[in-house]
């Protein structure tokens, strides 16, 4: 829903977004296996959480997950496919989807864990081979889910090839690996939101450790990266938490004054801290030399995003559960 051109012309509260927000869709003639597959994976995984507390809701989630996966796998293509408007928010970003095999395999894995239907794990293994998902990913992100698929398949049958694949990926991030580090120890994948990549892989490291894959090294890696984010670097990169946390995250509504005052690009350009505290949000992060300026207008360093927080919060949960502090 919405287009980047129109959305980017607005700075303010979501409840004040009164511009046109045209919807787009996928169907058999304009498929989006990445979008439908990822949604199926989310619904199937979520159904597990509600199996005991709300079985009816869990069943509804699972039904839609299965239907979406069948659609995504039957009508294959990347969103936006041939025939769509091609003006969507996803399409116009620098991180548009480039594949869909990983999303299909991820959905098949979660459908297996939600149903115990062996056909889903067999489908996931076939997709793994078809799309060469054992190939090391550049990072674990919204673009590439290969490492998650590798871990979920290894969890199922402890096949050595899946263990080797996730180990190869993780070894790039561990000390001595190919990915550089800042002087204070942050593994530095990219200048655009580097903390996001470190946190996502920290989460994977904890899951791999729980499965017995190089547990000491992987837990140590996760601990150093998450503690860097929380303050071992000399400052917190989490809004509202710790020592000298970010006060100017690039986030529209938290930069706005209280209603009924207007909110517009004047607030975006203001040098003052955001009037509202976006507790828990992880910002993009520092440069390769650990330098960071609290600047709302800098998307590389101060942007916040769902995919920044997902791996970070999951890693926090994993560290708490294992008392890996």
ABEGO torsion letter per residue (X at the ends): XEBAAAAAABBEBAAABABBBBBBBBBAABBBAAAAAAAAAAAAAAAAAAAAABAAAAAAAAAAAAAAAAAAAABBEBOBBBGBAGABAAAABAABBABAAAAAAAAAAAAAAAAGBAAAAAAAAAAAAAAGAABBBABBBAABAAAAAAAAAAAAAGBAAAAAAAAAAAAAABBGBABBBBAAGBBBABABGAAAAAAAAAAAAAAAAAAGBGAAAAAAAAAAAAAAAAGAAGBBABBGBEBGBBABBBBAAAABBBOABBBBAAAAABABBBABBBBGBBBAEBBAAGBBBBBAABAAAABBBAAAAAAAAAAAAAAAAAGBX
